[in-house]
Amino acid sequence: MSAERRAVRKSGFSTLSAGIRLVRPAHWVKNIFVLAGIFFAGKLFDLGLLIKVGGAFAAFCLASGAVYALNDLLDREADARHPRKRNRPVASGAIGVPVAFALALLCGAGALALSAALGYRLLAITACYLLINIAYTRSLKHVVLVDVFCIASGFLLRLLAGTSGVGIPPSQWFVLCTFLLSLFLGFSKRYAERMDDTQDAESKRAVVDEYTPDFLRMLLAVTLACTLMTYGLYTMSPRTVEVHRTQGLIYTLPFAAFVMFRYLWLVTRRGFGENLAGELFRDKAMLFGIAIYIASAGLLLFR
């Protein structure tokens, strides 16, 4: 193989690698919210529903990939001044603007096409997710509180995609619990950004300065407490007891509480919160708590 052909091949591999990093597949772990509905509905072994939910999960992986690509495209100049984000594909110049834009369009179109194939409800949810995130990327992320509610809506829409979007009626208490949990995660992200002393004033988002540490700590405490309360009410609601034929889900509350308290400690003491996808696998105690929670809930739901 000639040196010229090797150079072309190497360039192609570099572009492909940059394109994969642009859509951030490591962050697709957030789409596990799509799978929550079929798990808590006790229908994990219903093959027909599992295929639909798997399709919804794939659609949201494509949709989130489109959002990440668009975000990096629009924020490339600010990212270039950030101590960590400057290594992102567009900001570093590893991938060009036209290629990044084409990839965002391709992922977005793929997400909508796959959603449409699975039903109009899922299509509407996916389209709503994309529209909210486009608005967030262009302007809403600069508006205090609205920015976090946009982040929370993304998690909630994932849950609805895996429930209403595929024909699984969601529990109202469970929807409320998910929304409050999403707010907790959103405020955790802002707290981590606010307390990050590795960035200078120019590289930080202006909206981060609108959140004082005391205000964020108060919001974290409120959303954490409300999440656990609504989860407890979900486990004891007559509909939950009737559907799952058990009153035992309340005994999973201590494990859920441990996971949330542990995450709060990591956010306030260890600087966690900014990168949920990567941080979930960095703390063994939290991973152990999550595993025990899933195992105990699974035993009750699928006994």
C-alpha positions as CSV (number, residue, x, y, z in Angstrom):
1,M,0.0,0.0,0.0
2,S,1.4,3.4,-1.0
3,A,2.1,6.1,1.6
4,E,-0.7,8.3,0.0
5,R,-3.3,5.5,0.3
6,R,-2.2,4.8,3.9
7,A,-2.7,8.5,4.7
8,V,-6.1,8.6,3.1
9,R,-7.1,5.4,5.0
10,K,-5.8,6.9,8.3
11,S,-7.7,10.1,7.7
12,G,-10.9,8.1,7.1
13,F,-10.5,6.2,10.3
14,S,-9.8,9.5,12.2
15,T,-13.0,11.0,10.8
16,L,-15.0,7.9,11.7
17,S,-13.6,7.9,15.2
18,A,-14.3,11.6,15.6
19,G,-17.9,11.1,14.3
20,I,-18.5,8.3,16.8
21,R,-17.2,10.5,19.6
22,L,-19.4,13.4,18.4
23,V,-22.6,11.5,19.1
24,R,-21.3,10.4,22.5
25,P,-22.4,6.7,22.7
26,A,-21.1,6.6,26.3
27,H,-23.9,9.0,27.3
28,W,-26.6,6.7,25.9
29,V,-26.7,5.1,29.3
30,K,-29.1,7.9,30.1
31,N,-31.6,6.2,27.7
32,I,-32.0,3.5,30.3
33,F,-35.0,5.6,31.4
34,V,-36.7,4.2,28.3
35,L,-36.4,0.7,29.7
36,A,-37.7,1.7,33.2
37,G,-41.4,1.4,32.2
38,I,-41.3,-2.2,31.0
39,F,-39.3,-3.3,34.1
40,F,-41.7,-1.7,36.6
41,A,-44.7,-2.9,34.6
42,G,-43.4,-6.4,35.2
43,K,-43.4,-7.2,31.4
44,L,-39.7,-7.6,30.8
45,F,-40.3,-11.0,29.3
46,D,-43.1,-10.0,27.0
47,L,-41.2,-10.4,23.7
48,G,-43.5,-8.2,21.6
49,L,-43.3,-5.3,24.1
50,L,-39.6,-5.8,24.6
51,I,-39.0,-5.4,20.8
52,K,-41.0,-2.2,20.8
53,V,-39.2,-0.8,23.8
54,G,-35.9,-1.8,22.3
55,G,-36.9,0.2,19.2
56,A,-37.8,3.1,21.3
57,F,-34.4,2.9,23.1
58,A,-32.6,2.8,19.7
59,A,-34.7,5.8,18.5
60,F,-33.6,7.8,21.6
61,C,-30.0,6.8,21.1
62,L,-30.2,8.3,17.6
63,A,-32.1,11.4,18.9
64,S,-29.6,12.1,21.7
65,G,-26.8,11.6,19.3
66,A,-28.3,14.3,17.0
67,V,-28.7,16.6,20.0
68,Y,-25.0,16.1,21.1
69,A,-23.8,16.7,17.6
70,L,-25.8,19.9,17.2
71,N,-24.8,21.1,20.7
72,D,-21.1,20.6,19.9
73,L,-21.6,22.3,16.5
74,L,-23.2,25.4,18.0
75,D,-20.9,25.6,21.0
76,R,-17.6,24.9,19.2
77,E,-16.1,28.4,19.9
78,A,-17.0,28.3,23.6
79,D,-15.9,24.7,23.9
80,A,-12.5,25.6,22.4
81,R,-11.9,27.8,25.4
82,H,-13.0,25.2,27.9
83,P,-10.2,23.1,29.7
84,R,-11.9,19.8,29.0
85,K,-14.5,20.4,26.2
86,R,-11.8,21.8,23.9
87,N,-10.9,18.1,23.1
88,R,-14.4,17.5,21.6
89,P,-14.3,16.6,17.9
90,V,-15.7,19.9,16.5
91,A,-13.9,22.2,18.9
92,S,-10.6,20.5,18.3
93,G,-11.0,20.5,14.6
94,A,-11.0,16.7,14.3
95,I,-14.3,16.9,12.4
96,G,-15.5,19.6,10.1
97,V,-18.7,21.7,10.6
98,P,-20.4,20.3,7.4
99,V,-19.7,16.7,8.5
100,A,-21.0,17.4,12.0
101,F,-24.1,19.1,10.7
102,A,-24.8,16.2,8.3
103,L,-24.3,13.7,11.1
104,A,-26.8,15.6,13.3
105,L,-29.4,15.6,10.5
106,L,-28.8,11.9,9.8
107,C,-29.3,10.9,13.4
108,G,-32.3,13.1,13.9
109,A,-34.0,11.8,10.7
110,G,-33.2,8.2,11.7
111,A,-34.7,8.7,15.2
112,L,-37.9,10.1,13.7
113,A,-38.2,7.4,11.0
114,L,-37.7,4.6,13.6
115,S,-40.2,6.2,15.9
116,A,-42.8,6.6,13.1
117,A,-42.4,2.9,12.4
118,L,-43.3,2.1,16.0
119,G,-46.3,4.4,16.2
120,Y,-47.5,8.0,16.2
121,R,-47.3,8.4,20.0
122,L,-43.6,7.5,20.0
123,L,-43.1,9.8,17.0
124,A,-44.7,12.7,18.9
125,I,-42.6,12.1,22.0
126,T,-39.3,11.8,20.0
127,A,-40.2,15.0,18.0
128,C,-40.9,16.8,21.3
129,Y,-37.6,15.7,22.7
130,L,-35.7,17.0,19.6
131,L,-37.6,20.3,19.6
132,I,-37.0,21.0,23.3
133,N,-33.3,20.2,23.0
134,I,-32.9,22.3,19.9
135,A,-34.5,25.2,21.8
136,Y,-32.3,24.4,24.8
137,T,-29.1,24.4,22.7
138,R,-29.9,27.6,21.0
139,S,-31.2,29.8,23.8
140,L,-33.0,28.1,26.8
141,K,-29.8,26.9,28.4
142,H,-29.0,30.5,29.2
143,V,-32.2,31.0,31.2
144,V,-32.0,30.3,34.9
145,L,-34.2,27.4,36.1
146,V,-35.7,26.9,32.6
147,D,-32.4,25.3,31.6
148,V,-32.7,22.6,34.3
149,F,-36.4,22.0,33.6
150,C,-35.4,21.4,29.9
151,I,-32.8,18.8,31.1
152,A,-35.4,17.2,33.3
153,S,-37.9,17.0,30.5
154,G,-35.4,14.9,28.5
155,F,-35.4,12.2,31.2
156,L,-39.2,12.4,31.5
157,L,-39.7,12.0,27.8
158,R,-37.4,9.0,27.8
159,L,-39.7,7.4,30.4
160,L,-42.8,8.2,28.4
161,A,-41.2,6.8,25.2
162,G,-40.9,3.5,26.9
163,T,-44.4,3.5,28.4
164,S,-47.1,5.6,26.6
165,G,-45.0,5.5,23.4
166,V,-45.3,1.7,23.1
167,G,-48.6,1.1,24.8
168,I,-47.7,0.6,28.5
169,P,-49.8,2.9,30.7
170,P,-47.5,4.6,33.2
171,S,-48.3,5.1,36.8
172,Q,-48.9,8.8,37.6
173,W,-46.9,8.5,40.8
174,F,-44.0,6.9,38.9
175,V,-44.1,9.7,36.3
176,L,-44.0,12.3,39.0
177,C,-41.1,10.5,40.8
178,T,-39.1,10.4,37.5
179,F,-39.7,14.1,36.9
180,L,-38.4,15.0,40.4
181,L,-35.5,12.6,40.1
182,S,-34.7,14.3,36.8
183,L,-34.7,17.7,38.5
184,F,-32.4,16.4,41.2
185,L,-29.9,15.2,38.5
186,G,-30.2,18.6,36.6
187,F,-29.5,20.6,39.7
188,S,-26.6,18.2,40.6
189,K,-25.1,19.1,37.2
190,R,-25.4,22.8,37.8
191,Y,-24.0,22.4,41.3
192,A,-20.9,20.6,39.9
193,E,-20.5,23.3,37.3
194,R,-20.9,26.1,39.8
195,M,-18.3,24.6,42.2
196,D,-15.8,23.7,39.4
197,D,-12.7,25.7,40.1
198,T,-10.8,24.4,37.1
199,Q,-12.6,26.8,34.7
200,D,-12.0,30.5,34.4
201,A,-14.9,33.0,34.2
202,E,-14.8,33.1,30.4
203,S,-15.2,29.3,29.9
204,K,-18.1,29.0,32.3
205,R,-21.7,29.4,31.1
206,A,-23.2,32.7,32.3
207,V,-26.3,31.0,33.6
208,V,-24.1,29.0,36.1
209,D,-23.3,32.2,38.0
210,E,-27.0,32.9,38.5
211,Y,-27.1,29.8,40.8
212,T,-25.6,30.4,44.2
213,P,-24.2,27.4,46.0
214,D,-26.8,27.8,48.9
215,F,-29.7,28.0,46.4
216,L,-28.5,24.9,44.6
217,R,-28.0,23.0,47.9
218,M,-31.6,23.9,48.9
219,L,-33.0,22.7,45.5
220,L,-31.0,19.5,45.8
221,A,-32.4,18.8,49.3
222,V,-36.0,19.5,48.2
223,T,-35.9,17.4,45.0
224,L,-34.2,14.5,46.8
225,A,-36.8,14.5,49.6
226,C,-39.7,14.8,47.1
227,T,-38.3,12.0,44.9
228,L,-38.1,9.6,47.8
229,M,-41.5,10.6,49.0
230,T,-43.2,10.1,45.7
231,Y,-41.4,6.8,45.1
232,G,-42.7,5.6,48.5
233,L,-46.2,6.6,47.5
234,Y,-45.9,4.9,44.2
235,T,-44.9,1.6,45.9
236,M,-47.9,1.8,48.2
237,S,-50.5,3.1,45.8
238,P,-53.5,0.8,45.3
239,R,-52.8,0.5,41.5
240,T,-49.2,-0.6,42.1
241,V,-50.3,-3.2,44.6
242,E,-53.1,-4.4,42.3
243,V,-50.9,-4.6,39.2
244,H,-47.9,-6.3,40.8
245,R,-49.9,-8.3,43.4
246,T,-47.5,-7.3,46.1
247,Q,-47.2,-4.8,48.9
248,G,-43.4,-5.5,49.2
249,L,-42.1,-2.8,46.9
250,I,-41.9,-0.4,49.8
251,Y,-39.0,-2.5,51.1
252,T,-36.9,-1.3,48.2
253,L,-37.1,2.3,49.5
254,P,-34.1,2.0,51.8
255,F,-31.9,0.9,48.8
256,A,-33.2,3.8,46.6
257,A,-32.6,6.2,49.5
258,F,-29.0,4.9,49.9
259,V,-28.3,5.4,46.2
260,M,-29.7,9.0,46.2
261,F,-27.9,10.0,49.4
262,R,-24.7,8.5,48.1
263,Y,-25.0,10.5,44.9
264,L,-25.7,13.7,46.8
265,W,-22.6,13.1,48.9
266,L,-20.6,12.5,45.8
267,V,-21.9,15.7,44.2
268,T,-21.3,17.9,47.3
269,R,-18.0,16.4,48.4
270,R,-16.4,14.8,45.4
271,G,-17.5,17.1,42.6
272,F,-19.7,14.6,40.8
273,G,-22.8,15.6,38.9
274,E,-21.5,17.1,35.6
275,N,-21.1,13.8,33.7
276,L,-23.8,11.3,34.9
277,A,-22.9,8.7,32.3
278,G,-19.3,8.4,33.3
279,E,-19.7,8.9,37.0
280,L,-22.1,6.0,37.5
281,F,-19.3,3.6,37.0
282,R,-16.7,5.5,39.2
283,D,-18.1,4.8,42.6
284,K,-18.3,1.1,43.7
285,A,-20.6,1.8,46.7
286,M,-23.2,3.5,44.5
287,L,-23.0,0.7,41.9
288,F,-23.5,-1.9,44.7
289,G,-26.5,0.0,45.9
290,I,-28.0,0.2,42.4
291,A,-27.4,-3.5,41.9
292,I,-29.1,-4.4,45.2
293,Y,-32.0,-2.1,44.4
294,I,-32.6,-3.6,40.9
295,A,-32.2,-7.2,42.3
296,S,-34.7,-6.6,45.1
297,A,-37.2,-4.9,42.9
298,G,-36.8,-7.6,40.2
299,L,-37.4,-10.3,42.7
300,L,-40.7,-8.7,43.7
301,L,-41.8,-7.8,40.2
302,F,-40.9,-11.1,38.5
303,R,-41.3,-13.6,41.3
